[in-house]
Amino acid sequence: MKYVDSVQVQKKMNTRLLRNNIAKTIFFLSTTFGVIVLAVLIARVFSQSIGWIDYDFLTGRLSTNADRAGIMGAILGTLWLMAVVAPVTMLIGVGTAIYLEAYAKRGKIHSFIQTNIRNLAGVPSIVFGILGLTIFVRAMDLGNIVLAGGLTMSLLVLPIVVVASQEALRSVPQHLSEASYAMGATKWQTIKNVVLPAALPGILTGLILSLSRAIGETAPLVVIGIPALLVPFPGGIMDRFTILPMQIYYWTIDSVLVAEYANLAAATIVVLLIVLFLMNSVAIIIRNKFQRRY
């Protein structure tokens, strides 16, 4: 009887080991496939951009002549767009997270808001473009300027910032808040002096990662009519502008007519990847520098 039981146990163990090996192989192949696709994509982009990235390309104006085209206008437009998106997203997103976590009463309304915020994070970006076109471009009559584009992109990434900020606030140990209350601090003083400094690494990481998404989106800006033509360099948030992803989009389309535009698009992709890499590196540095252990 004991022999039969041991045989059955051995069979079950073998079955579990087999399932584990199959799952491990599937996960490994999935990861390998993703890495290979990414490597091929990066290699293709870098090979097409060789010889096109130079000082004149980075500092020049847009031109119908591929040999003289530059992306300084798109770079400045991207920076001005982030100058609008960053503060708007930070203030509204973090403020919403603080209210939901510290002030809002738990109940059906709170659950309804939480559910909708999480659902908004999965809404296609073009929907936010239609919303921005309706509110900022037409209703507020801003037109296709930096401010309208920045507010539209802020709507896109706000759900991400709110969710990330909530998770960062929840990760702060409860005993820190209780100690602050025990010393006579008010709720706002506790949030400002205890909770927010402890949650800052997670909040900033979520903000920078959301900005990384905003800087690479094109669909919302296409909907609100952001051009990629020979526009002047933007000097403020009330000027017309274009950004790097928009320029990539139009140059990719125009490459059907002029083959050199494909090289310009590849060179712009490299510049955009470098910007994204720097932003994500800053997020990692901030997280490692300010992270605390309790």
HELIX and SHEET records of a PDB file:
HELIX    1   1 LYS A    2  SER A   49  1                                  48    
HELIX    2   2 TYR A   55  THR A   59  1                                   5    
HELIX    3   3 ALA A   66  ARG A   68  5                                   3    
HELIX    4   4 MET A   72  ILE A   98  1                                  27    
HELIX    5   5 TYR A   99  TYR A  103  3                                   5    
HELIX    6   6 LYS A  108  LEU A  120  1                                  13    
HELIX    7   7 SER A  125  GLY A  132  1                                   8    
HELIX    8   8 LEU A  133  ALA A  139  3                                   7    
HELIX    9   9 VAL A  146  ARG A  170  1                                  25    
HELIX   10  10 GLN A  174  ALA A  182  1                                   9    
HELIX   11  11 LYS A  187  THR A  190  1                                   4    
HELIX   12  12 ILE A  191  VAL A  195  3                                   5    
HELIX   13  13 LEU A  196  GLY A  216  1                                  21    
HELIX   14  14 ALA A  219  VAL A  223  1                                   5    
HELIX   15  15 LEU A  244  ASP A  254  1                                  11    
HELIX   16  16 GLU A  260  PHE A  290  1                                  31    
END                                                                             
